Amino acid sequence: MRRRSGAATSFLARVLFFAALCGCASLRSLPAVERRRAGARGLPSVACVLSSSPSEERQEQRLSSRHHALASMSSPSPIVYFVMGGPGSGKGTQCARLVERYGMVHLSAGDLLRSEVASGSALGREISSVIDQGQIVKSETTVALLRSAMAGRRGPFLIDGFPRSLENLEAFEAEMGPAAFMLFLEVSEAEMEARLLKRGLSSGRSDDNRETIVKRFRTFVCDSMPVVDCLRNRDCLRTVDAGAAEEEVFARVCDVFADQQLDDDVPVAS
């Protein structure tokens, strides 16, 4: 019996050593009874063996470096900032000011969609029907329009009114990589409605009417706020109270971008 026990101990020691060489991080792959026996016999755990293995540490460092290199390669070279807020929160106004100050490229998902509608294409007619109902256009459609608009341009890019849903976010990141952060313009629903109704007097937009505005608010809360919450959980959300006067809001927005190493008063990017 002592010989079998000694053989078992020797065998288990070899298993532990082999596990360390193969990169196992724990004893979870062994039956629980064997883990208890290993502890009782005073054998080192695989974690201990690994922690004392310089070659394993070097391998982990190489893998980590490769992971970071691949992540860097998969990220878009231009910097992208999402600008989000409810309908009438001032996204377009603040983006125009940022373009003037920092020379960014402003891409409005809504403007791109409306441009496609104006073209009279079959896709444009389909988009028009969705917009008139206050709904969200298919992710692949919007991402394709954004990708086309970004092609051959250096950025940095301000993409406003997008992503409007978690599906939008997933589709964009799969194609273009993650944004640096999302700027969220926070405004009360009453203030946004008043702004939209005032804009509707001269905008000529089919969705600037009370009935569609209510639908847009409902869609924003149900579909877009989960995106805001998702990016907040990633620490990729920067919120600004945008209910004040335009100049005051812009000063707050500039504070948000203060750590981004952007040049003031540069020519508009192309």
C-alpha positions as CSV (number, residue, x, y, z in Angstrom):
1,M,0.0,0.0,0.0
2,R,2.8,2.4,0.8
3,R,4.3,1.7,-2.6
4,R,1.0,2.5,-4.3
5,S,0.6,5.6,-2.3
6,G,4.1,6.7,-3.1
7,A,3.5,6.0,-6.8
8,A,0.3,7.9,-6.7
9,T,2.1,10.8,-5.0
10,S,4.8,10.7,-7.6
11,F,2.3,10.5,-10.4
12,L,0.3,13.4,-9.1
13,A,3.5,15.4,-8.8
14,R,4.3,14.7,-12.4
15,V,0.7,15.7,-13.4
16,L,1.1,19.0,-11.5
17,F,4.4,19.7,-13.1
18,F,3.0,18.9,-16.6
19,A,0.0,21.1,-15.9
20,A,2.3,24.0,-15.1
21,L,4.3,23.5,-18.3
22,C,1.0,23.5,-20.3
23,G,-0.2,26.7,-18.8
24,C,-3.0,25.5,-16.5
25,A,-3.8,28.1,-13.9
26,S,-5.4,25.9,-11.2
27,L,-6.3,22.4,-10.1
28,R,-9.9,22.7,-11.3
29,S,-9.3,20.1,-14.0
30,L,-8.5,17.5,-11.4
31,P,-11.1,15.7,-9.4
32,A,-11.9,17.3,-6.1
33,V,-10.7,14.3,-4.2
34,E,-7.3,14.5,-5.9
35,R,-7.1,18.2,-5.1
36,R,-7.6,17.4,-1.4
37,R,-5.0,14.6,-1.5
38,A,-2.5,17.0,-3.1
39,G,-3.0,19.5,-0.3
40,A,-2.8,16.8,2.4
41,R,0.5,15.5,0.9
42,G,2.0,18.9,0.9
43,L,2.3,19.0,-2.9
44,P,2.6,22.4,-4.5
45,S,-0.6,23.7,-6.3
46,V,-0.3,24.4,-10.0
47,A,-0.8,28.1,-9.2
48,C,2.3,28.0,-7.0
49,V,4.3,26.2,-9.6
50,L,3.2,28.7,-12.2
51,S,4.0,31.7,-10.0
52,S,7.6,30.4,-9.6
53,S,8.0,29.7,-13.4
54,P,9.9,32.6,-15.2
55,S,9.3,31.0,-18.6
56,E,5.5,31.0,-17.9
57,E,5.6,34.6,-16.9
58,R,7.4,35.5,-20.1
59,Q,4.9,33.6,-22.1
60,E,2.0,35.5,-20.5
61,Q,3.8,38.8,-21.2
62,R,4.2,37.8,-24.8
63,L,0.5,36.9,-25.1
64,S,-0.5,40.1,-23.4
65,S,1.6,42.2,-25.7
66,R,0.2,40.4,-28.8
67,H,-3.3,41.0,-27.5
68,H,-2.7,44.7,-27.1
69,A,-1.1,44.8,-30.5
70,L,-4.1,43.1,-32.1
71,A,-6.5,45.4,-30.3
72,S,-4.6,48.4,-31.5
73,M,-4.6,47.1,-35.1
74,S,-8.4,46.4,-34.9
75,S,-9.2,49.9,-33.6
76,P,-10.0,52.6,-36.2
77,S,-7.1,55.0,-36.8
78,P,-9.5,58.1,-36.8
79,I,-10.8,59.0,-33.4
80,V,-14.6,58.8,-33.1
81,Y,-16.9,60.5,-30.6
82,F,-20.5,59.7,-30.3
83,V,-22.8,62.6,-29.5
84,M,-26.2,61.5,-28.1
85,G,-29.2,63.2,-26.5
86,G,-32.9,63.2,-26.9
87,P,-34.6,64.8,-29.9
88,G,-34.1,68.5,-29.7
89,S,-31.2,68.3,-27.2
90,G,-28.9,70.4,-29.3
91,K,-26.7,67.7,-30.8
92,G,-26.3,69.4,-34.2
93,T,-25.8,72.9,-32.7
94,Q,-23.0,71.7,-30.3
95,C,-21.4,69.6,-33.0
96,A,-21.2,72.6,-35.3
97,R,-19.5,74.6,-32.6
98,L,-17.0,71.7,-32.0
99,V,-16.2,71.6,-35.7
100,E,-15.5,75.3,-35.6
101,R,-13.3,75.1,-32.5
102,Y,-11.4,71.9,-33.1
103,G,-11.6,71.2,-36.9
104,M,-13.5,67.9,-36.4
105,V,-15.6,66.1,-39.0
106,H,-19.3,66.1,-38.1
107,L,-21.4,63.3,-39.3
108,S,-25.1,63.4,-38.5
109,A,-26.7,59.9,-38.8
110,G,-30.0,61.7,-39.3
111,D,-28.7,63.9,-42.1
112,L,-27.2,61.0,-43.9
113,L,-30.5,59.2,-43.8
114,R,-32.4,62.2,-44.9
115,S,-30.0,62.7,-47.8
116,E,-30.6,59.2,-48.9
117,V,-34.4,59.9,-48.7
118,A,-33.9,63.0,-50.8
119,S,-32.2,61.0,-53.5
120,G,-35.4,59.2,-54.3
121,S,-33.9,55.8,-54.2
122,A,-35.7,52.6,-53.2
123,L,-33.6,52.6,-50.0
124,G,-34.5,56.2,-49.4
125,R,-38.3,55.5,-49.6
126,E,-37.9,52.6,-47.1
127,I,-35.9,54.9,-44.8
128,S,-38.6,57.6,-45.1
129,S,-41.3,55.3,-44.0
130,V,-39.4,54.3,-40.9
131,I,-38.5,57.9,-40.0
132,D,-42.1,59.1,-40.4
133,Q,-43.1,56.5,-37.8
134,G,-40.5,57.7,-35.4
135,Q,-38.7,54.4,-35.5
136,I,-35.0,53.4,-35.8
137,V,-33.6,52.6,-39.3
138,K,-31.8,49.2,-39.6
139,S,-28.4,49.1,-38.2
140,E,-26.6,47.9,-41.3
141,T,-28.2,50.7,-43.3
142,T,-26.9,53.5,-41.0
143,V,-23.5,51.9,-40.5
144,A,-23.0,51.6,-44.2
145,L,-23.8,55.2,-44.7
146,L,-21.5,56.3,-41.9
147,R,-18.7,54.1,-43.2
148,S,-19.0,55.6,-46.7
149,A,-19.0,59.1,-45.3
150,M,-15.9,58.4,-43.2
151,A,-13.9,56.8,-46.1
152,G,-10.8,58.8,-47.1
153,R,-11.2,61.4,-44.3
154,R,-8.9,61.7,-41.3
155,G,-11.2,62.9,-38.6
156,P,-11.5,63.1,-35.6
157,F,-15.2,62.3,-36.2
158,L,-18.2,63.5,-34.3
159,I,-21.1,61.1,-35.0
160,D,-24.3,62.6,-33.6
161,G,-27.6,60.8,-33.1
162,F,-26.0,57.4,-33.2
163,P,-25.9,54.7,-32.0
164,R,-29.7,54.8,-31.3
165,S,-29.9,51.2,-30.0
166,L,-27.7,48.5,-28.6
167,E,-28.0,46.8,-32.0
168,N,-26.6,50.0,-33.6
169,L,-23.7,50.0,-31.2
170,E,-22.8,46.4,-31.8
171,A,-23.0,46.8,-35.6
172,F,-20.8,49.9,-35.5
173,E,-18.2,48.4,-33.2
174,A,-18.0,45.3,-35.4
175,E,-17.3,47.4,-38.4
176,M,-15.3,50.4,-37.1
177,G,-14.2,49.6,-33.5
178,P,-15.2,51.4,-30.3
179,A,-15.6,55.2,-30.0
180,A,-13.4,57.1,-27.6
181,F,-16.5,58.1,-25.6
182,M,-20.1,59.3,-25.9
183,L,-21.0,62.9,-25.1
184,F,-24.5,62.8,-23.7
185,L,-26.6,66.0,-23.8
186,E,-29.1,65.9,-21.0
187,V,-32.3,68.0,-21.4
188,S,-35.8,67.7,-19.9
189,E,-38.5,66.3,-22.2
190,A,-40.5,69.5,-21.9
191,E,-37.6,71.6,-23.0
192,M,-36.9,69.3,-26.0
193,E,-40.5,69.3,-27.1
194,A,-40.6,73.1,-27.0
195,R,-37.4,73.3,-29.1
196,L,-38.7,70.8,-31.7
197,L,-42.0,72.6,-32.1
198,K,-40.2,75.9,-32.6
199,R,-37.8,74.3,-35.1
200,G,-40.8,72.7,-36.9
201,L,-42.0,76.2,-37.9
202,S,-39.1,76.6,-40.3
203,S,-37.3,73.2,-40.6
204,G,-39.6,71.5,-43.1
205,R,-38.8,68.2,-41.5
206,S,-41.6,65.7,-41.6
207,D,-40.8,64.5,-38.0
208,D,-41.0,67.9,-36.4
209,N,-44.7,67.6,-35.4
210,R,-46.3,66.9,-32.0
211,E,-47.5,63.4,-32.9
212,T,-44.2,62.2,-34.3
213,I,-42.3,64.0,-31.5
214,V,-44.1,61.9,-28.9
215,K,-43.2,58.7,-30.8
216,R,-39.6,59.8,-31.0
217,F,-39.4,60.4,-27.3
218,R,-40.8,57.0,-26.6
219,T,-38.3,55.4,-29.0
220,F,-35.4,57.3,-27.5
221,V,-36.3,56.1,-23.9
222,C,-36.9,52.5,-24.9
223,D,-34.1,52.0,-27.4
224,S,-31.4,54.7,-27.0
225,M,-31.2,55.0,-23.2
226,P,-29.9,51.4,-22.9
227,V,-27.0,52.5,-25.1
228,V,-26.3,55.4,-22.7
229,D,-26.4,53.0,-19.7
230,C,-24.2,50.5,-21.5
231,L,-21.5,53.1,-22.2
232,R,-21.8,54.5,-18.7
233,N,-21.1,51.0,-17.3
234,R,-17.9,50.9,-19.5
235,D,-16.9,54.4,-18.2
236,C,-17.2,55.7,-21.7
237,L,-19.9,58.3,-21.1
238,R,-19.5,62.0,-20.4
239,T,-22.7,63.8,-19.5
240,V,-23.4,67.5,-19.9
241,D,-26.5,69.5,-18.6
242,A,-27.6,70.9,-22.0
243,G,-30.7,72.7,-20.8
244,A,-29.0,76.1,-20.5
245,A,-28.2,78.8,-23.1
246,E,-26.1,77.7,-26.1
247,E,-22.9,79.5,-25.0
248,E,-23.1,78.0,-21.5
249,V,-23.7,74.5,-22.8
250,F,-20.8,74.8,-25.2
251,A,-18.4,75.9,-22.4
252,R,-19.4,72.7,-20.6
253,V,-18.9,70.6,-23.7
254,C,-15.4,72.0,-24.2
255,D,-14.6,71.0,-20.6
256,V,-15.6,67.5,-21.5
257,F,-13.0,67.5,-24.4
258,A,-10.3,69.2,-22.5
259,D,-8.3,66.0,-22.0
260,Q,-8.4,64.9,-25.6
261,Q,-5.4,66.9,-26.9
262,L,-7.4,68.6,-29.6
263,D,-6.0,71.8,-31.2
264,D,-8.0,75.0,-30.9
265,D,-8.9,77.0,-34.0
266,V,-7.6,74.6,-36.5
267,P,-8.9,74.3,-40.1
268,V,-11.9,72.1,-40.5
269,A,-10.8,68.5,-41.1
270,S,-11.4,67.0,-44.5
